[in-house]
Amino acid sequence: MRGEHAQLLGRTTNNVAEYRALLLGLQRARELGASDVEVIGDSELIAKQVRGQYKVKNDALRALHREATSAPAGV
């Protein structure tokens, strides 16, 4: 299933925007009842942080990273 959604973020960094997009996608998948989700993105930093290959050093990203990686298994 495909869909589109937008959210006003105000003035922020690209990395924060990428995490917010990931979280929005995961939330939408849960709302649609998805049991398995494949995430495709073009942010190397976000992908490697979520996989645990990079540490999250930036304070602004820590909470977003924690939220993204604490999503239920499969979603």
LOVEX-426337 format. One record per atom (N, C-alpha, C): atom name; chain; x, y, z; residue in one letter. Coordinates in steps of 0.02 Angstrom, whole numbers. Last residue first. Layout:
N
<atom CA; A; <X; Y; Z>; A>
...
END
This chain:
75
<atom N; A; <370; -194; 637>; V>
<atom CA; A; <342; -129; 617>; V>
<atom C; A; <386; -75; 645>; V>
<atom N; A; <443; -301; 679>; G>
<atom CA; A; <408; -307; 616>; G>
<atom C; A; <379; -241; 592>; G>
<atom N; A; <421; -261; 849>; A>
<atom CA; A; <454; -304; 799>; A>
<atom C; A; <411; -309; 737>; A>
<atom N; A; <378; -90; 886>; P>
<atom CA; A; <366; -162; 892>; P>
<atom C; A; <399; -201; 835>; P>
<atom N; A; <511; 28; 907>; A>
<atom CA; A; <448; 9; 875>; A>
<atom C; A; <439; -66; 882>; A>
<atom N; A; <628; 73; 952>; S>
<atom CA; A; <587; 39; 1001>; S>
<atom C; A; <520; 19; 972>; S>
<atom N; A; <690; 146; 855>; T>
<atom CA; A; <715; 78; 866>; T>
<atom C; A; <675; 40; 919>; T>
<atom N; A; <622; 268; 861>; A>
<atom CA; A; <622; 229; 799>; A>
<atom C; A; <643; 157; 811>; A>
<atom N; A; <652; 313; 991>; E>
<atom CA; A; <583; 300; 971>; E>
<atom C; A; <580; 255; 909>; E>
<atom N; A; <791; 327; 982>; R>
<atom CA; A; <762; 282; 1032>; R>
<atom C; A; <690; 263; 1013>; R>
<atom N; A; <798; 427; 884>; H>
<atom CA; A; <827; 361; 872>; H>
<atom C; A; <796; 310; 919>; H>
<atom N; A; <740; 533; 953>; L>
<atom CA; A; <710; 509; 891>; L>
<atom C; A; <734; 439; 875>; L>
<atom N; A; <831; 549; 1058>; A>
<atom CA; A; <761; 531; 1073>; A>
<atom C; A; <726; 503; 1011>; A>
<atom N; A; <950; 582; 981>; R>
<atom CA; A; <946; 525; 1027>; R>
<atom C; A; <874; 502; 1041>; R>
<atom N; A; <956; 698; 907>; L>
<atom CA; A; <935; 637; 872>; L>
<atom C; A; <924; 578; 920>; L>
<atom N; A; <1004; 795; 990>; A>
<atom CA; A; <938; 807; 958>; A>
<atom C; A; <912; 743; 925>; A>
<atom N; A; <1132; 749; 1023>; D>
<atom CA; A; <1079; 749; 1073>; D>
<atom C; A; <1010; 755; 1042>; D>
<atom N; A; <1229; 646; 923>; N>
<atom CA; A; <1193; 709; 926>; N>
<atom C; A; <1134; 704; 974>; N>
<atom N; A; <1275; 517; 916>; K>
<atom CA; A; <1313; 565; 957>; K>
<atom C; A; <1275; 630; 968>; K>
<atom N; A; <1242; 361; 900>; V>
<atom CA; A; <1203; 423; 895>; V>
<atom C; A; <1236; 472; 943>; V>
<atom N; A; <1355; 258; 806>; K>
<atom CA; A; <1329; 283; 870>; K>
<atom C; A; <1290; 347; 856>; K>
<atom N; A; <1322; 145; 674>; Y>
<atom CA; A; <1347; 210; 696>; Y>
<atom C; A; <1317; 227; 764>; Y>
<atom N; A; <1260; 23; 672>; Q>
<atom CA; A; <1327; 28; 643>; Q>
<atom C; A; <1361; 94; 661>; Q>
<atom N; A; <1130; 6; 708>; G>
<atom CA; A; <1180; 1; 760>; G>
<atom C; A; <1252; 4; 735>; G>
<atom N; A; <1029; 29; 620>; R>
<atom CA; A; <1058; -39; 620>; R>
<atom C; A; <1110; -48; 675>; R>
<atom N; A; <1011; 164; 645>; V>
<atom CA; A; <957; 119; 662>; V>
<atom C; A; <983; 46; 664>; V>
<atom N; A; <1131; 214; 592>; Q>
<atom CA; A; <1116; 223; 663>; Q>
<atom C; A; <1062; 173; 685>; Q>
<atom N; A; <1118; 180; 457>; K>
<atom CA; A; <1172; 150; 496>; K>
<atom C; A; <1162; 159; 571>; K>
<atom N; A; <1005; 258; 421>; A>
<atom CA; A; <1006; 185; 411>; A>
<atom C; A; <1059; 152; 455>; A>
<atom N; A; <1050; 389; 451>; I>
<atom CA; A; <992; 360; 486>; I>
<atom C; A; <993; 284; 480>; I>
<atom N; A; <1161; 400; 360>; L>
<atom CA; A; <1168; 409; 432>; L>
<atom C; A; <1111; 375; 470>; L>
<atom N; A; <1104; 382; 234>; E>
<atom CA; A; <1153; 334; 258>; E>
<atom C; A; <1160; 339; 334>; E>
<atom N; A; <951; 406; 175>; S>
<atom CA; A; <995; 434; 225>; S>
<atom C; A; <1041; 380; 253>; S>
<atom N; A; <854; 360; 92>; D>
<atom CA; A; <918; 378; 61>; D>
<atom C; A; <966; 410; 110>; D>
<atom N; A; <755; 212; 123>; G>
<atom CA; A; <772; 282; 130>; G>
<atom C; A; <839; 297; 99>; G>
<atom N; A; <631; 100; 159>; I>
<atom CA; A; <680; 118; 108>; I>
<atom C; A; <692; 193; 114>; I>
<atom N; A; <576; -28; 260>; V>
<atom CA; A; <591; 44; 257>; V>
<atom C; A; <645; 56; 206>; V>
<atom N; A; <447; -138; 265>; E>
<atom CA; A; <514; -129; 236>; E>
<atom C; A; <524; -53; 229>; E>
<atom N; A; <355; -217; 391>; V>
<atom CA; A; <367; -155; 353>; V>
<atom C; A; <439; -155; 328>; V>
<atom N; A; <221; -313; 449>; D>
<atom CA; A; <291; -313; 426>; D>
<atom C; A; <300; -252; 381>; D>
<atom N; A; <95; -289; 482>; S>
<atom CA; A; <130; -335; 526>; S>
<atom C; A; <204; -339; 508>; S>
<atom N; A; <-12; -148; 482>; A>
<atom CA; A; <44; -184; 452>; A>
<atom C; A; <78; -229; 503>; A>
<atom N; A; <-120; -68; 514>; G>
<atom CA; A; <-120; -137; 535>; G>
<atom C; A; <-64; -179; 505>; G>
<atom N; A; <-120; 65; 493>; L>
<atom CA; A; <-148; 24; 439>; L>
<atom C; A; <-148; -51; 456>; L>
<atom N; A; <-51; 108; 605>; E>
<atom CA; A; <-122; 127; 597>; E>
<atom C; A; <-157; 84; 544>; E>
<atom N; A; <77; 59; 573>; R>
<atom CA; A; <40; 31; 630>; R>
<atom C; A; <-35; 46; 624>; R>
<atom N; A; <106; 145; 465>; A>
<atom CA; A; <103; 72; 455>; A>
<atom C; A; <65; 38; 511>; A>
<atom N; A; <109; 267; 532>; R>
<atom CA; A; <57; 255; 481>; R>
<atom C; A; <50; 181; 467>; R>
<atom N; A; <223; 248; 610>; Q>
<atom CA; A; <158; 261; 642>; Q>
<atom C; A; <102; 246; 593>; Q>
<atom N; A; <320; 236; 511>; L>
<atom CA; A; <307; 180; 557>; L>
<atom C; A; <239; 187; 591>; L>
<atom N; A; <312; 365; 453>; G>
<atom CA; A; <298; 305; 414>; G>
<atom C; A; <282; 245; 457>; G>
<atom N; A; <351; 443; 562>; L>
<atom CA; A; <285; 453; 533>; L>
<atom C; A; <265; 391; 492>; L>
<atom N; A; <483; 398; 578>; L>
<atom CA; A; <433; 388; 631>; L>
<atom C; A; <362; 395; 605>; L>
<atom N; A; <539; 442; 456>; L>
<atom CA; A; <539; 371; 474>; L>
<atom C; A; <486; 357; 527>; L>
<atom N; A; <521; 580; 470>; A>
<atom CA; A; <488; 545; 415>; A>
<atom C; A; <485; 470; 429>; A>
<atom N; A; <603; 604; 580>; R>
<atom CA; A; <532; 618; 586>; R>
<atom C; A; <493; 582; 531>; R>
<atom N; A; <728; 572; 522>; Y>
<atom CA; A; <701; 531; 577>; Y>
<atom C; A; <626; 541; 585>; Y>
<atom N; A; <733; 677; 428>; E>
<atom CA; A; <736; 607; 406>; E>
<atom C; A; <708; 561; 460>; E>
<atom N; A; <734; 790; 511>; A>
<atom CA; A; <679; 780; 464>; A>
<atom C; A; <676; 707; 440>; A>
<atom N; A; <857; 771; 573>; V>
<atom CA; A; <796; 770; 614>; V>
<atom C; A; <736; 757; 568>; V>
<atom N; A; <939; 787; 459>; N>
<atom CA; A; <938; 724; 496>; N>
<atom C; A; <877; 717; 541>; N>
<atom N; A; <916; 919; 421>; N>
<atom CA; A; <896; 865; 376>; N>
<atom C; A; <892; 799; 413>; N>
<atom N; A; <855; 1019; 559>; T>
<atom CA; A; <908; 991; 517>; T>
<atom C; A; <879; 936; 472>; T>
<atom N; A; <729; 1150; 553>; T>
<atom CA; A; <764; 1093; 584>; T>
<atom C; A; <817; 1067; 537>; T>
<atom N; A; <590; 1247; 567>; R>
<atom CA; A; <661; 1250; 551>; R>
<atom C; A; <698; 1195; 589>; R>
<atom N; A; <444; 1147; 538>; G>
<atom CA; A; <477; 1210; 555>; G>
<atom C; A; <550; 1207; 535>; G>
<atom N; A; <374; 1038; 501>; L>
<atom CA; A; <424; 1029; 552>; L>
<atom C; A; <455; 1095; 575>; L>
<atom N; A; <220; 979; 450>; L>
<atom CA; A; <261; 1039; 456>; L>
<atom C; A; <309; 1031; 514>; L>
<atom N; A; <200; 838; 355>; Q>
<atom CA; A; <198; 864; 423>; Q>
<atom C; A; <245; 924; 425>; Q>
<atom N; A; <107; 733; 244>; A>
<atom CA; A; <155; 787; 256>; A>
<atom C; A; <146; 812; 327>; A>
<atom N; A; <92; 581; 155>; H>
<atom CA; A; <74; 622; 212>; H>
<atom C; A; <127; 675; 221>; H>
<atom N; A; <33; 452; 52>; E>
<atom CA; A; <72; 513; 58>; E>
<atom C; A; <46; 552; 118>; E>
<atom N; A; <52; 280; 8>; G>
<atom CA; A; <15; 338; 31>; G>
<atom C; A; <61; 397; 37>; G>
<atom N; A; <26; 110; -38>; R>
<atom CA; A; <64; 172; -41>; R>
<atom C; A; <20; 229; -16>; R>
<atom N; A; <43; -59; 0>; M>
<atom CA; A; <0; 0; 0>; M>
<atom C; A; <45; 62; 0>; M>
END
